[in-house]
Amino acid sequence: MGRYTYHCIDGHTCGNPVRLVVSGHPPLEGKDQGERRLHFLKEFDWIRKGLMFEPRGHSQMSGGFLYPATRPDCDIAVLYIETSGCLPMCGHGTIGIVTFAIEKGLVTPATPGVLRLETPAGLVVAEYKMDGEYVKSVKITNVPSFLFKKDVKVTIPKLGELTVDIAYGGNFYPIVETQANFRDMADYKPSELIEMGRDLRQYINDHYEIIHPTDEKIRGVRHVQWTGQPTKADSHARNAVLYGESAIDRSPCGTGTSARLAQRYGRGLIKAGESFVHESIIGSQFIGRIEAETKVGELDAIIPSIEGWAVITGTSQITLDDRDPYCHGFEVA
């Protein structure tokens, strides 16, 4: 029997929750953050479930832990947790974690205004702007992102046959744009996007092998990105990202925006140096930009940046007690 306590900072990034765990870290082994992530999944995933799922969390919950970096060029390392798993990278989570860590003095960057993060997906650089004692905005330069597969055929019960692109922006995303059997995300309730997204994700994982070309630890599809026309004049497009079993990202999704930038770049719709304002299901916005061109294996790729904001909404002390039959959480899908 055991009883474990975790001190947390809670908040949100452009509407989507972030829970930064500041004490109670499990000891992780590995030569880098990618190996630490695998160790966490093998031995400590019950912590993620207890902190993210009901009754201590909810379907949209996500967050992370800070660890000492294994790389000399990084200030700190991040382990991401959410209801869909322990992710290689989380964009909205990074913006929130950087905001909380700087405002609460949890980390002191080597260069003021720049926090270099070791993530399981690689180096992520976060540039933040202050407004007095608060972080006004955070711009993250993400890992190399790329269009992985074009014109992938899928079939799901509600819509029939769809053609999607699969792109990587720190996680893999099938991206569903306007076509014969799908006009716009606005035509569907969030519950319908969730149901259809689960079917689409399952179909892709059953029929296609999705493996990062240079890091085989990153594989499979956990998210689905539905798209549509924006509701704001200064947005270029709108999206709704499914993650977990029943969550729609309330932010425009950082790795999802990176993936969409890579997809549009791969199709010749955007060039290096251009910006792309992505709108979420609730109307919040990220400013995406292609900072540079690169390669990932044999694939053409980009270095994307994402800019957004986050706020702290409170702090919490959470207990996981083995006497509780719901200690490790549950989800009602």
C-alpha positions in Angstrom: 0.0 0.0 0.0 1.2 3.5 -0.7 0.2 7.1 -0.5 1.9 9.7 -2.8 1.5 13.5 -2.8 2.2 15.8 -5.8 2.3 19.6 -5.7 1.1 21.1 -8.9 0.7 24.4 -10.7 -2.5 24.5 -12.8 -3.4 26.8 -15.6 -4.2 26.8 -19.3 -2.6 27.7 -22.7 -5.1 29.5 -24.9 -7.9 27.6 -23.2 -6.4 24.1 -22.9 -5.4 22.9 -19.5 -1.8 22.4 -18.3 -0.8 20.9 -15.0 2.9 21.3 -14.1 3.9 18.8 -11.4 6.6 20.5 -9.2 7.2 17.7 -6.6 6.8 14.0 -6.4 8.9 13.2 -9.5 9.7 9.5 -10.0 13.4 8.7 -10.5 13.9 8.1 -14.2 16.9 6.4 -15.9 18.2 6.9 -19.5 20.9 8.6 -21.4 18.5 11.2 -22.8 14.9 12.3 -22.3 13.6 9.9 -24.9 14.9 6.9 -22.9 13.6 8.5 -19.7 10.1 8.7 -21.3 10.2 4.9 -22.1 11.3 4.2 -18.5 8.4 6.3 -17.2 5.9 4.5 -19.4 7.2 1.1 -18.3 7.2 1.7 -14.5 5.4 4.9 -13.6 2.5 5.4 -16.1 0.1 4.9 -13.1 1.2 8.4 -12.0 0.1 9.9 -15.3 -3.2 8.1 -15.1 -3.8 9.2 -11.6 -3.0 12.9 -12.2 -4.6 13.2 -15.7 -7.8 11.1 -15.5 -10.9 11.5 -13.4 -11.5 12.0 -10.5 -8.4 14.2 -10.2 -8.2 15.3 -13.8 -10.5 15.1 -16.8 -10.5 14.2 -20.5 -8.7 17.4 -21.6 -6.0 17.3 -18.9 -2.4 17.5 -19.9 0.9 18.6 -18.2 4.4 17.6 -17.4 7.4 17.2 -15.1 10.7 19.1 -15.1 13.9 17.2 -14.8 17.6 18.1 -15.0 18.7 18.1 -18.6 21.0 15.3 -19.9 22.2 17.7 -22.7 24.8 20.4 -21.9 23.0 22.8 -24.4 19.7 22.7 -22.5 18.5 24.5 -19.3 16.0 21.9 -18.3 14.3 18.7 -19.5 10.5 18.1 -19.8 8.5 14.9 -19.5 5.0 15.4 -21.0 1.9 13.6 -19.7 -1.7 13.8 -20.8 -4.8 11.6 -21.2 -3.5 10.2 -24.5 -0.1 9.1 -23.1 3.4 10.3 -22.4 4.0 12.4 -25.6 7.4 13.0 -27.3 6.4 16.7 -27.5 3.5 19.0 -26.6 3.3 22.5 -27.9 0.5 24.0 -25.8 2.0 22.2 -22.8 5.4 23.7 -23.5 4.0 27.2 -23.6 2.2 26.6 -20.3 5.1 24.9 -18.6 7.6 27.7 -19.6 5.1 30.3 -18.4 4.6 28.7 -15.0 8.2 27.8 -14.5 9.5 31.3 -15.2 6.8 33.1 -13.2 7.3 30.8 -10.2 11.1 30.9 -10.4 11.4 27.1 -10.9 14.2 27.5 -13.5 16.8 30.1 -14.3 17.8 30.1 -18.0 21.4 30.6 -19.0 20.2 33.3 -21.4 17.4 35.6 -20.0 14.3 35.4 -22.2 15.3 32.1 -23.7 14.7 28.7 -22.2 16.3 25.7 -24.0 14.3 22.5 -23.3 15.3 18.9 -23.8 12.2 17.0 -24.8 11.8 13.3 -25.8 11.4 14.6 -29.4 14.6 16.7 -29.3 15.7 20.3 -28.6 12.9 22.9 -28.3 13.8 26.6 -27.8 11.3 28.8 -26.0 11.6 32.6 -26.2 9.4 34.4 -23.7 8.4 38.1 -23.2 7.7 39.5 -19.8 5.1 42.1 -18.7 6.3 43.0 -15.2 6.3 39.8 -13.2 4.2 37.9 -15.7 5.1 36.0 -18.9 3.2 37.8 -21.7 3.8 35.3 -24.5 6.0 32.3 -25.4 7.4 31.5 -28.8 8.7 27.9 -29.2 10.9 26.8 -32.0 9.9 23.2 -32.4 11.5 20.1 -33.6 11.9 19.5 -37.4 8.5 18.8 -38.9 7.5 17.1 -42.1 4.8 15.8 -44.4 5.1 12.1 -43.9 2.5 10.7 -46.3 0.2 12.4 -48.9 -3.3 11.4 -50.0 -3.7 8.5 -47.6 -7.0 6.6 -48.1 -9.1 5.9 -45.1 -12.7 4.7 -44.5 -14.8 5.3 -41.4 -18.4 4.5 -40.8 -20.0 8.0 -40.6 -18.2 9.6 -43.5 -17.2 6.8 -45.8 -13.9 7.2 -47.7 -11.6 10.1 -46.9 -8.3 11.3 -48.2 -5.9 12.6 -45.6 -2.3 13.8 -45.3 -0.2 12.5 -42.4 2.3 15.1 -41.0 4.6 15.2 -38.1 5.1 18.2 -35.8 6.4 16.5 -32.7 3.5 14.0 -32.9 1.9 12.4 -36.0 -1.3 13.9 -37.3 -3.7 12.8 -40.0 -5.1 16.1 -41.3 -8.6 16.1 -42.8 -9.3 19.0 -45.1 -12.3 19.9 -47.3 -13.3 17.1 -49.7 -16.4 15.3 -51.1 -17.3 13.6 -47.8 -16.2 16.3 -45.4 -16.8 20.1 -45.8 -15.9 21.7 -42.6 -15.4 20.9 -38.9 -18.2 23.4 -38.2 -20.7 21.0 -39.6 -20.3 18.6 -36.6 -20.7 18.7 -32.9 -17.5 18.1 -30.8 -18.9 14.7 -29.8 -19.2 13.8 -33.5 -15.6 14.9 -34.2 -14.4 12.8 -31.3 -16.3 9.7 -32.4 -15.2 10.0 -36.1 -11.6 10.8 -35.0 -11.4 7.7 -32.9 -12.5 5.6 -35.9 -10.1 7.4 -38.3 -7.1 7.0 -35.8 -7.9 3.3 -35.4 -8.1 2.8 -39.2 -4.7 4.4 -39.8 -3.0 2.5 -37.0 -4.5 -0.8 -38.3 -3.6 -0.2 -42.0 -0.5 1.9 -42.1 2.9 1.8 -40.4 3.7 5.2 -39.0 7.3 5.4 -37.7 9.5 8.5 -37.5 12.3 8.1 -40.1 15.1 8.8 -37.7 13.7 7.9 -34.3 11.8 4.6 -34.2 10.7 5.2 -30.6 8.2 7.7 -32.1 5.5 5.7 -33.9 1.8 5.5 -34.4 -1.0 8.0 -34.5 -2.5 9.4 -31.3 -4.2 12.5 -32.6 -6.5 13.5 -35.5 -6.8 17.0 -36.9 -10.1 18.2 -38.4 -10.0 21.5 -40.2 -12.3 24.3 -41.4 -12.7 27.9 -42.3 -11.7 30.4 -39.6 -14.2 32.5 -37.7 -11.8 35.5 -37.2 -10.6 37.8 -39.9 -7.0 37.5 -39.0 -6.9 33.7 -38.9 -5.8 31.6 -41.9 -7.6 28.4 -40.8 -9.3 26.6 -38.0 -8.8 23.2 -36.5 -10.1 20.7 -33.9 -7.6 18.1 -32.7 -8.7 14.9 -31.1 -6.5 13.4 -28.4 -7.0 10.7 -25.9 -10.4 8.9 -26.1 -12.7 11.9 -25.7 -10.8 15.2 -25.8 -10.8 18.1 -28.3 -7.9 20.5 -27.8 -9.2 23.9 -26.8 -6.0 25.5 -28.0 -5.0 25.6 -31.7 -2.6 22.7 -30.7 1.2 23.4 -30.9 2.4 20.2 -32.5 -0.7 20.1 -34.6 0.0 23.6 -35.9 3.6 22.5 -36.6 2.3 19.5 -38.5 -0.1 21.6 -40.5 2.7 24.1 -41.4 4.8 21.1 -42.6 1.8 19.7 -44.6 1.2 23.0 -46.3 4.9 23.5 -47.0 5.1 20.0 -48.4 2.2 20.9 -50.8 3.7 24.2 -51.8 1.1 26.3 -50.0 3.4 28.2 -47.7 7.1 29.2 -47.9 9.9 29.6 -45.4 9.6 32.8 -43.5 5.8 33.0 -43.9 3.4 33.0 -41.0 0.2 31.1 -40.4 -2.4 32.0 -37.8 -4.2 28.9 -36.6 -7.6 29.2 -34.8 -8.9 26.7 -32.2 -12.4 25.4 -31.7 -13.0 28.1 -29.1 -11.5 30.9 -31.2 -8.1 31.2 -29.5 -5.0 31.6 -31.8 -1.5 30.5 -32.3 0.9 32.3 -34.6 2.8 29.7 -36.6 5.9 30.4 -38.7 8.3 28.5 -40.8 11.7 29.5 -39.5 13.9 27.4 -41.8 14.0 24.5 -44.1 15.8 21.3 -43.3 15.8 17.5 -43.8 14.7 14.6 -41.7 16.2 11.5 -43.2 15.3 11.7 -46.9 12.2 13.9 -46.3 12.0 17.6 -46.8 11.2 19.3 -43.5 10.8 22.6 -41.8 11.7 24.2 -38.5 8.4 25.7 -37.2 7.8 28.1 -34.5 4.5 28.6 -32.5 3.6 31.6 -30.4 0.9 31.7 -27.8 0.2 32.6 -24.2 -0.7 30.9 -20.9 -2.0 31.9 -17.5 -1.8 30.3 -14.0 -5.2 29.6 -12.5 -4.2 28.0 -9.2 -2.1 25.5 -7.4 -3.0 22.1 -6.0 -1.8 19.3 -3.8 -2.9 15.9 -5.2 -2.8 12.6 -3.4 -2.8 9.2 -4.9 -3.7 6.6 -2.3 -3.7 2.9 -3.0 -6.7 2.5 -0.7 -8.8 4.4 -3.3 -10.2 2.1 -5.9 -9.9 5.0 -8.4 -6.4 5.8 -7.4 -5.2 5.3 -11.0 -8.1 7.2 -12.5 -10.7 6.3 -15.0 -12.1 7.8 -18.2 -15.7 7.8 -19.5 -15.4 7.9 -23.2 
